Amino acid sequence: MLKPMRILGLLAMFAATAAAQQYTVTDLGTFPGGNSSVAYKVNNAGQVAGNSNLPGNAYGHAFIFQNGGLTDLGTLTGTWSVAFQVNASGQAAGYAPLADGSDRAFIFSNGQMTALPTLGGGFSDGYAINDFGQVVGASGTSDGDTHPFLFSNGTMTDLGTLGSHGSMFWNTGLGVNNLGEVVGYSYDANGNFFGFLWSNGTMHKIGTLGGLWSEAWAINDSSQVTGSAYTKGDLGTHAFLFSKGKMIDIDGRGATSSIGWAINNHGVVVGRFDVPNGYRAFISTGKLQDLNTMIPANSGWILEEARGINDAGQISGYGFHNGKERGFLLTPVK
């Protein structure tokens, strides 16, 4: 775990260099015959998890981008799949339907996709995986609720909720670090939803930026969290950095909206912010910067969503390349 002064030093270093930082852009492409792809998290080896459509299959198959191409992860017994994260061992997590149409979280490992169990209900969705193969997501329970889960060593653990009960409340785990800490969002007994941090068997509410609600989407190995929270007066939802028990607004643009999708072990956040008629991908070391200003001019790219960042600073996400939806990988120019 990084010591506090070390984290501050790294943040200062990145803040000083980010404005000059430029990236090359790799188009991840599609499966043969496909016309669109999206990319989610990137691991430290530069492998990217995502999804590409196929001819006659608009939902498509999950992939891992590696060695310059897409590896098709296949499906369970249904027709489509999506992968959100790939870990250091090349294991991927996501979800896919069974033949009856119900979703199951999966782990892809050693060339095989394996369905995970549920918390007693009819479905489970996987959203993140750490380097130890622990998977988090959302699952139906035997009494009809939807609860966040942690799958570890063959066991599904119900993480509970912040007080809600009933089929109308979606409570989910969205990120997990290598300490086994989980973040996501959950509803309380009054029907309000908040980002949470689950650690050592206890779910903690992480608060808001002065508004009513929040969501937590990712956590690093220093227990820093990012996501999106409503500001005072609920005028906008801003990306935040939660560290040492304090939530910091990293947007600061007033009545606008943004969301932090991912955070690396240097505390650098990536995500998206709203613009008229769309989104733009950002990087933040304390202040949002449009990644579209940090790639070659006239590249044909509109980077809409930055969904992952690794410790080397590579950024994965999706947008439009010459008008076609494509997953991308940004690599810092040395």
N, C-alpha and C positions, 0 to 999 in steps of 0.2 A: 504494500500500500504506500502511495506517495505521501511524504510528509507535507504539512500545510505550506511551509515556506517554499518547498520544491514546486508545489502546484502553482503558487503565486508567481514564482520565477518563470515557469513555463508559459503561464498566461501572458506575462509581460513580454516574453520573447515572441510569442505568436502575434500579440497585438502590434508589436513593432514591425513585424514582417508581413502581416497578412495583406496590407494595402498594396504591397508590391508583388505579392504572390500571383503567379500565373499558372495555368493548367493546360495540359493537352486533353483532348476529348476523344475517348474511344466509343464508337457506336457499337453496342453489344449485338446488334443485328436481331434476326428472328430465326425460328426454325424454318427449314425449307418450305416454301410456299406460303409462309405466314406474312402478315403485313404490319404487325405491331408487337412491341414488347415493353415490359416495365421491369425495373430493377429496384431491389430493396437493399438489404445490408451487405456490406463488404467486409471480409475478414482481413487479417494482417498479411495474408499471402496474396491478396488481390483477387480472391475468388468472390463472386457476386451471386446472390440468390435472387431469383425473379420468376417471371412467367412470360411465355410467348404464345400467341395464338397459332393455330394450324389451319390448313385448308379444311373448310367445313366444320371447324370447331372454334367458335369465337372465344370461348373461355380458355382454351389451350392447356398447356402442360407447364409444370414447374421446371426450372432449369438451374444449373450452376454454370456460370461463365468462368472458364478456366482455359489456360493455354490458347487464348485467342478465339475460342468457340464455345458453343452452348452444348452442355450435356443434358439430355432429356431425362428427367427423373421418373417419367411415367405417371401412373395413377394407382389408386387402390383398385376397387372393382367398379368404379364409376368412369366418367368420361373426361374429367378435368382435374387439375391440381394447381396449387400455388405455393411457392416457397418464399419465406420472408427472411431467413437468416441462415448462414453457413458458418460453422465454427472452425477452430484451428485444425481439427482432424478431418475436415471435409464433410462432416455430418450436416444435414440440412433439416429444418423444421418448417412446417406449414400445415395446410389441411387440404383434404380432398373428399369427395363424396364416395360412399359405398354404392352398390348396385341399387339399393332401395332409396337413394337420394339423400340419406342422412350424412352429415359431415363427420369426419374423423380427423383429429390431429395426427400427424405422422412424423416419424424420424426416417430420413433417408441415410443409410449407412452401408458401406461396402456394396454399392450397386443395387440395394434393395430398399423399397419403401415399405415401412411397417406401420400399421395403424396402432394408435394408442387407445387405451380404454377411456371410459367416461367416468363421471362422478355419480353414476347411477341413472343418468338421463339418456336421452336419445342422440346426443351429439357431443362432439368436442372439436374445438378449433385451436390450432397451435400457432403462436405468433413470434416466439423467440426461443433461442437455444444458446446455452453457454458452452465453454470449452470442455466441460465435464459431461456433456450430453444431457443436461437438465433442460426440460422444455416447459414453457409456461403458455397459458392461454385461457380460454373460457370453456366451460362444459355445463351441460344440463345436469341437474341433480334429480334424485329420485322423487322429490316433492315438487318438481316443476320450476325451480329457480335456475338461474344461471350464475355460476360462481367461478372465480379465478382458480386455477389449479397450478401446482408444481408437480411435474412428473420427474421422478428421480429413482434410479436403480429399480425400475419396474413397478414403482408404486405411485399412484395418483394421490396427492394431498390436496384436500379442499382448504383453500386459504380463507374462506369465510367472506363476510361483507362488512361494511361500515354500519349495518343496521337494517338494510332493506330486506324485504321478503316479498316474493311474488314474481310471476312470469313476465311482468312488464319491465323489470329492472335487469339490465345487462351489466354484470360485474365481471371484469376481465383482467387478466395479467397480460402485460404487453412487452415487458423487458425483464431480463435476468442477468446478473453479473456473475463473476466467477466465485463470489462468496455465497452464492445461493440466495441473494437478496432479490426480491421481486417488486416491480412497480406496475401500476395500471391505474384503473379507476373503478370506483364503487359508489353505490348510492347509499345514503343514510336513511334512517327511519322516516325522515320528512320528504324523501324523494329528491334530495339534492345530491349531485355527484361530485366527487373529489378525487384528485390524484392520491394514491396511497404508496407507501413504502412498507413492504412486508419483510420483517427480519426476525430471526430467532423465534418464529412461531406467532408473532404478533403483527397485526396490521395497524399502521399509523397513518392518519390523515396528514397530508403535507400542506394543506391550506390553499389560499388563492392569492391573487395580486390586488385584493381589495374588493373583488366582485363576488358573485355567488358560487361559481363552479370552477373546476380544474380537471385536467387529465395528465397523467404521467406516462411517457412513452418509452423512455430509455434510461438506463443507469450504467455508470462505468464502475471500474473496480475500486475507485475511491469513494463510492457511494454518492457521487454527484448525479443529479437527476435532471432531465429536461422533459418538456411537454408544452402544454398550453393552459393558460388560466385567464379568467375574466378579470378585467381591471375595475377600479372603483367606478361605480355607476353603471357597470356592465356595458360600457361603450365599445369595448373591443376585447378580443381574446389575444393575448400576447405570449410569445415564446418566453420561457423562463429557464433560468439555471437555479436549481435548488442545491445548496451546499451548506453543510454545518448547521442545519436546521433553519436556514433562511432562504426565502424565495426571492430571486432577483429578476426584475423585468429586463430582458435583453433586447426588447423592441423599442419602446419609448417613442413611437410615432403617433401617439394619440388614439383617435377612434378608428383604428385599423385592426386587422387580424393577422396573426402569424402563429406558427406551431413549430416547436423543436422536435424533430423526428429521431435524432441520434446524437450521441455524445461519445467522444473517444477518451482515452485515458489521460489526455492532456487537458481535458475540460473544454475542448472545442466542440461547439454545437453546430449542427446543420439542420435545415428544415425548409420551410416555404413561407412566403408572405403574400398577401393578397394584392393584386393590382386590378384595375378595371378590366373585366372580362377574362380573368385568369389568375395565375399564380406565377411566382418567380422563386427560384431556389436561392437560399442564402447560406452563408457561413458566418459564425459569430465567435469572436473572442472577447465579447463584451458589448459589441455593437454590430447590428446586422449589416452585412455587405452582400450585394447582389452578385451571385456567381457569374451571371451573364456578362459582367464587366471584366471578368478575370480569365476569359477564354479568347482565342484568336478572333479578331474582328472578321465579319463576313463569313463566319463558319457555317451558317445555315441552321445553327442550333438556337432553340429557345428552351432553356433549362427551367423546368417548372417545379420539380420536386427533388430535393436532396434528401435521400432516405437513409444513407449510411455514411460513416466516416471511420477509417481505421487509424491506427497509431502513426502510420507513415504519412497521413494527410490525404490519402486517396478517398474520393467521394463518389458514391454511387447514387443513382436516382433515375428519373425519367423526364422526358420532355418531348419536343418535336424537332426532328432533323429534316430539313427541307420539306416540312409539312407532314411528315410521317412520325407517328408515336414510336419512340425508341428508348430503351434503357441505355444509360451512359455510365462510363467510368472516367472520372477526372483524375489525372495524375499530376502532382506538382512538377513544374519545370525546375530542374536542378540549377 
